[in-house]
Amino acid sequence: MLGRVARLHGTPCYAYDLARLRRQIGLLKSHLPPDVEVLYSLKANPSPAVCRLLAAEGFGADVVSVGELSLALGTGFTGRRILAGGPYKPTEMLARLAALPGALLSLDSVSEAEELSRCGLPLRVILRLRPDFPSSAVMGLGPGSRFGIAFEDLPRCHEILRTGSLTLAGFHVFAGSQTLDPAAVVRHLRQSLDLSLRAADRLGCEPEVLDLGGGFGVPYTARDQELPLELIGEELGSLCDRAAPGRIVLELGRYLVAQAGWYLTRVVAHQALPGRSAVVVDGGTHQRADLCGLNLRARGVPPVVLPPRPGLPLEPTDVLGCLCLSEDVLAEASPLPALARGDVLAFPNAGAYGLSASPFLFLGHPSPAEVAFEDGEIELLQAPGASTMNVAELAGAAGAPPAWKELWP
Ligand SMILES: Cc1ncc(COP(=O)(O)O)c(C=O)c1O
């Protein structure tokens, strides 16, 4: 299927395997207590095909911009299952949220509470609490985090809420992203609930919503293990009892989509480096923010070679991106067979924080295509973009065949 995607839509290209996404959905549904509500964090992958599937499967949406809010509503997420977060909510976002009965807004600071209470809109809010415990996530948010309200500022915040049009519906804690140690996930969830219940006690309120974040991690390297959801589901069962009558909410992005994504590139050149093999491909780190954020170039699972080369000896090979930057390396000493110009390298685990999180305008290369596939069907989500510096198009040469067609007839 990946070979067909590359032939039809060229490279570089992101391809999302919807059957793989359904597998993650199935795992969550079979292991988490039914009372736990899961929101999809659109920031992880805002592709419409991904959003539509998750909305149809009954997930809510965690959004942080007007764009994400529009996308969530346009792809079928119900208004009353939307949570708007982030440190800044523009006026348009507030107005649209106020018109969605049941939607929630996460307040990030006392200053934001002051501002929103002045705007007079009838908004249901949850208070984002700054974790008072250390985080074990790879991208950790602990007591030093720039997000959320410090415990000692809660009474001031409550005072503001009492005098305005905002209704306090509960609390929100997010301790970080990519937590792969199950004991650490359990600890984060438990400590987030502890903190939320202490906050409720301090303010003398009974929270209806307790958003404990999540940050469930995925295995990016051959040594990583899948997160054992049985253990986490069990813990959540007892946390639900403690939270009642409040309901527990989780917001998950990476766990759902990372393993459903492939990033396809094509070998365009060999590079002679002292003592090792290296190829240059037509993609690069400007389209793979996730790789850099996790420092995966030396540890990530090697790419799949298309067409396959079974039985050929493997040698450590660097996969260099197409940027004129030394750091633009997609894989370092990856065990690969001898590669030819035109071969496709398909990188796994590329479904989260990929294209939408990347500085892909850098150097004027066109943006990659995005497709989704399932049951033998391929849906083109986004055609490859024209470069922001497309001089050929300005000169009237827009009809020229894309370069990949010459490499793979
Ligand atoms: C507040 C908040 N919620 C949810 C997420 C999604 O996290 P993940 O993709 O690890 O599930 C993030 C990611 O940074 C976040 O900052």
Ligand as a Chemical Component Dictionary entry (heavy atoms), coordinates in Angstrom:
data_LIG
# 
_chem_comp.id                   LIG 
_chem_comp.type                 NON-POLYMER 
_chem_comp.pdbx_formal_charge   0 
_chem_comp.three_letter_code    LIG 
# 
loop_
_chem_comp_atom.comp_id 
_chem_comp_atom.atom_id 
_chem_comp_atom.alt_atom_id 
_chem_comp_atom.type_symbol 
_chem_comp_atom.charge 
_chem_comp_atom.model_Cartn_x 
_chem_comp_atom.model_Cartn_y 
_chem_comp_atom.model_Cartn_z 
_chem_comp_atom.pdbx_ordinal 
LIG C1 C1 C 0 -2.534 20.662 27.546 1  
LIG C2 C2 C 0 -2.258 19.534 26.638 2  
LIG N1 N1 N 0 -3.186 18.576 26.484 3  
LIG C3 C3 C 0 -2.995 17.514 25.669 4  
LIG C4 C4 C 0 -1.815 17.376 24.954 5  
LIG C5 C5 C 0 -1.638 16.186 24.063 6  
LIG O1 O1 O 0 -0.612 15.397 24.546 7  
LIG P1 P1 P 0 -0.270 13.984 23.903 8  
LIG O2 O2 O 0 -0.166 14.165 22.457 9  
LIG O3 O3 O 0 0.991  13.584 24.555 10 
LIG O4 O4 O 0 -1.397 13.041 24.252 11 
LIG C6 C6 C 0 -0.811 18.359 25.077 12 
LIG C7 C7 C 0 0.446  18.233 24.330 13 
LIG O5 O5 O 0 1.404  18.910 24.511 14 
LIG C8 C8 C 0 -1.036 19.466 25.931 15 
LIG O6 O6 O 0 -0.114 20.436 26.081 16 
# 
loop_
_chem_comp_bond.comp_id 
_chem_comp_bond.atom_id_1 
_chem_comp_bond.atom_id_2 
_chem_comp_bond.value_order 
_chem_comp_bond.pdbx_ordinal 
LIG C1 C2 SING 1  
LIG C2 N1 SING 2  
LIG C2 C8 DOUB 3  
LIG N1 C3 DOUB 4  
LIG C3 C4 SING 5  
LIG C4 C5 SING 6  
LIG C4 C6 DOUB 7  
LIG C5 O1 SING 8  
LIG O1 P1 SING 9  
LIG P1 O2 DOUB 10 
LIG P1 O3 SING 11 
LIG P1 O4 SING 12 
LIG C6 C7 SING 13 
LIG C6 C8 SING 14 
LIG C7 O5 DOUB 15 
LIG C8 O6 SING 16 
# 
